Amino acid sequence: MEAQENIGLDVAGKLIHYLETGNSMGSVSVPQLNLPVQHDAHRILHIHKNMPGVMSKVNSIMNKNKANILGQYLQTNTDIGYVATDIDKKTSASILSELKKCNETIRVRTVY
């Protein structure tokens, strides 16, 4: 029983870390990113179909909304891309709305 409890605690800890920071290490459903804490920033997580041009769209949306990218972390597998983008200002509803409208978007959310 102790092994099952340890597995449960490990999985719960990874899920909490993902929800709080976007860190996806140990995930089997999205590419694995080990994200640093970025102070004085706002983090946007974008899971998308791994297709050419998606990152260009993401960065164009940031530029259009005058968001300065402080850090950007991308990992892909055959089908899915996962990017965490840290920007210098509070995430506007416009940024999230535009990212959600991209045909390649699977999920988008903010962390902090």
N, C-alpha and C positions, 0 to 999 in steps of 0.2 A: 504494500500500500504506500510505503514511503516514496518509492520511485514515481508512482502516479501523482502524488502530491507535489513532488519536485517538478515534474513535467508541467503540471497545472500552474504552479507558481511562475515557472519560466515563461510559459505562453502568455500568462496574464501580464507579466512584467514587460514583455515585448510589445504587447498590444497597447498598454498604457504609454510606453515610450513612443510608439508610432503616433498615437493620438496627440501627445503633448509636443512632439518635435518633428514628426514626419519620418523619423528613422525607420527604415524597413529591413534592417539586418535580420536574417533568419526567416524572412517571408518566403513562401513558396508561390504566392499569387502575383506579386509585383517584383520588378527588379530590386536588388538590394542596394540601398544607400545608407552609409554611415555618416550622418550629418553632424557638423559641428554646431554648437550653439552660436547664434549670431546676435549680439547685443545691439540695441538701438536699430532694429530692423523688423520688418513684417514679412512672414514667410507664406508663400503660396505654393501649394502642392498640386501638381497637374499630372494625372495619369492619362495616357493617350495611346492611340494605335501607333505603332512604330512605322512611320511612313516618312518619306522625304518631305521637307518643307515645314514640318510641325514646329520645330524650334524657331524658324524664321517668323512664323505666325505669332508664337508666344512673345518673342522679343519685339515684334512690331506693335503688338498690343501694349506692352510696357512702355515703349517709346511714345506711342500715341497719347497715352495717359500721363506722360511726363514722370514716369517712375524710374528712378536711377537704380540699376541692378547692382547690389552690393556683393552678391555671391550667387552662383548658379551651379547646381549639381545635377548631373544627368546620368542615368543608367538605363540600358535597354536590354531586352531579350528579343527573340525572333518576332514576337507579336506586339509587345507592350513597351512603351517608354514611360519613365517616371522621372520628372524633373521637379526639383525644389528650387524656387527662386526667392531670394531675399532682396527686398526693396527698401528704399529709404523713407517711404511714407506709408501712412495707413492705406491699406488696400481699399480701393474704391469699389463701389458696386459695379461701376462701369467695367473695370478690369475683369471681375469675376463673370459678369454677364457676357462679355465678349469671348472669354475663354470657353465658357459653356456652349457658345454658339458654334465653335469650331467643330466641323464634322468628325474630326479625329479624336475629340475629347471623350474620355470614358468617365472621368471624375475630376472635379476640381474643388479645392477647399483651402481655407486659410488656417494657419496654426496660431500665429501670434502677430 
